[in-house]
């Protein structure tokens, strides 16, 4: 059972009001239990939670570099194992989408291949938010970012979102899941499962970013739910390579989700871009078919 | 004392075993040495109870050492050349986090052009990273310095990582008679690892926080002070080492026939052996030449250098590295150390990428220094320029 009284991520940190990642981390640490050592990649979370000499972390925490969290976690796990501490203490990594699907991929691949006993959580806010909203491999198609700006000759990010969880599945991970901070109980339960599963586990968590996506911070939960309801984000669990649970929805068109965010506004103003919106709808349709999310 | 004939890398591996690291993390980037292979078989044979992590890059090798050290284990890795270059970001990070990691460096050249052979450009390029840098003249020193490094690095008044540098091929692949100390003596000298602080759920701390402009300067100052303090720690533990093992390391600079020398050669690493032989021959011809062997490049023992060289009238520095567009890194430091003395300091960049340096070359360099000719690449093949 998830112990919801655990508060290992304290208030007073410097995240934006309405930050999806900070809420997600608070919930994830409830799911992770009491004896967790956190490794944090460079990024928003690291910066807003630990300006020296202040820290929001009430559990052991280490930050080394942007791309090496999985390797650092490998060392911690080996060290705990050698000292006979691994039965009690668990290792949990937090990396943003840039740290995960782009710059940290090699270290992640190595750590998952080696089979260290740890859980890696990618908080996916779909761009490099800490440095000023540049696109990452996890940025969705057509999103307007500072390095994939929409303009006269461009409709924003030209590339589809990288399917990173499937790359982890291919490594033979015993537990791979996707979740969103908009469904807290589901998120906490998945973290609990991952932490209890031996071996390297992976959870990719959708964490809407009011600053980077351009919406009112009061609507973070709502935006998170809209992503699931239109099929652009799918919540599932893959255990030992097999898809075991999927969040089913009565799916709505992608339009409302897109319209609610400034990063997609160019698809609607000055004139509606039907062709591009249809392409995004096709991505949601493909997700629905692949994972069987539609309630008949 | 029992002398055994062993390859340098294997001797280092056997010595690291005696230091009882709990986690070893290594990657065999070309060019690698036999150190990590030696340690792998030592662990496989149950002669050392350690976690051995086969990482997917040198970058991860040192990153894993950071994690393991922060979690309270004694750690070891070894690398060289391109592997060290790839680690650069982690090298600076490990030092800034003040983790007592010991890493063997079998010095080799840096690409491009690709070269697997010896010079000291790799560790020299890390001179500003805040690691202690020790340089061994022979394989006995290479293994002794590994033991000494753990003692110095883990001192709670120091808390720094260290490179133990020994020349690639010239030492790493050479068989020499070596005294591998007993486990009992190494245990007595090094003792178990007692981390200053560690990742522990019973006492949560945050490691590696970021520093705003209000704090960064002070972090760097304290790091610099620690590296400077390491000089005294090396001397203190080097003396203690001598008392236990019979080989003294209480000096960061070691003179050879330097007391009455007119010309001093300054060098680091295995080249010192060649220089000593050349000096013996030159002395027989009546030339008063001596050697100053730099055992420690970081912290740089400026005062010791100035004192040791105060009486000479010419200094010839042998640099197996070059700060392109300036001089060799050692010469720059020696000039700084001797500032105000009016002793001319001539720099000779030599031996890069494995170019052999022989006694006759040392003699020619002394001739050049006597004529006031220096600050040059020595031994260029003019026909290929």
Interface residues (C-beta under 8 A of the other chain):
Chain A: X34 X35 X36 X37 X39 X46 X47 X50 X51 X52 X53 X55 X57 X58 X59 X60 X61 X62 X63 X64 X65 X67 X68 X70 X71 X72 X73 X74 X75 X76 X77 X78 X79 X80 X81 X82 X83 X88 X89 X106 X107 X109 X110 X113 X114
Chain B: X22 X23 X25 X49 X50 X51 X53 X54 X55 X56 X57 X59 X60 X63 X64 X65 X66 X67 X68 X69 X70 X71 X72 X73 X75 X89 X90 X93 X97 X199 X200 X201 X204 X205 X206 X207 X208 X209 X210 X211 X212 X215
